[in-house]
Amino acid sequence: MKTPCEVVIWHLLPRIRALLAKELMRLGFSQREVGRRLGITPAAVSQYISEKRAGGKGFDPEIMQAIEELAKDIAAE
C-alpha cells in the first residue's frame, strides 16, 4: 500500500503540473517557456500536453479554477 506522500508525489503533483502546462500553453506560451516557468524540461511539457505523463481525470471545478488562477499568476510572474 502506498503512503499518502507517495500518492501525492507520484500522482497528484504530476497531474497538477500537467494541467498547469496545458493552461499556460492555452495562454500562448511555448513549451520552452512553460518549462522554464514550471522548472521542468520542454520534453516533460510535451509529455504532459500529450498525456504520456500524468494523464487521467481532472479535479473538482473548484480545484480546476484554482489551477487556472495559478497559471495566470505564473504567466504574470
C-alpha positions in Angstrom: 0.0 0.0 0.0 1.3 3.4 -0.9 1.6 6.1 1.7 -0.3 9.4 1.3 3.0 11.1 0.5 3.7 8.6 -2.3 0.3 9.2 -3.8 0.8 12.9 -3.8 4.3 12.7 -5.3 3.5 10.1 -8.0 0.0 11.1 -9.0 -1.3 14.4 -7.6 1.6 16.7 -8.3 2.3 15.4 -11.8 -1.4 15.9 -12.7 -1.4 19.4 -11.4 1.8 20.1 -13.4 0.2 18.7 -16.5 -2.9 20.9 -16.1 -0.7 24.0 -15.4 1.3 23.2 -18.5 -1.8 22.9 -20.6 -3.3 26.1 -19.3 0.0 28.0 -19.9 0.1 26.7 -23.4 -3.5 27.8 -23.9 -2.4 31.3 -22.7 0.1 31.3 -25.6 3.4 30.3 -24.1 5.8 28.0 -25.9 6.8 24.6 -24.5 10.2 26.0 -23.7 8.7 29.0 -21.8 6.3 26.7 -19.9 9.1 24.5 -18.9 11.2 27.5 -17.7 8.3 28.8 -15.7 7.5 25.4 -14.1 11.1 24.4 -13.7 10.8 21.4 -15.9 12.2 20.5 -19.3 10.4 21.2 -22.6 10.3 17.4 -23.2 8.4 17.0 -19.9 6.0 19.7 -21.0 5.5 17.8 -24.3 4.7 14.6 -22.3 2.3 16.4 -20.1 0.5 18.0 -23.1 0.2 14.7 -24.9 -0.8 13.0 -21.7 2.0 10.4 -22.0 2.8 11.5 -18.4 0.2 12.3 -15.7 -2.9 11.7 -17.8 -6.1 11.0 -16.2 -9.1 12.7 -14.7 -9.3 16.3 -13.8 -10.3 17.6 -10.4 -13.5 19.2 -9.0 -14.4 22.5 -10.6 -13.2 24.5 -7.6 -9.7 23.0 -7.8 -9.7 23.4 -11.6 -10.5 27.1 -11.0 -7.6 27.4 -8.6 -5.2 25.7 -11.1 -6.4 28.2 -13.8 -5.8 31.1 -11.4 -2.3 29.8 -10.5 -1.5 29.5 -14.2 -2.5 33.2 -14.7 -0.3 34.1 -11.7 2.6 32.2 -13.2 2.0 33.8 -16.6 2.2 37.2 -15.0 5.3 36.3 -13.0 
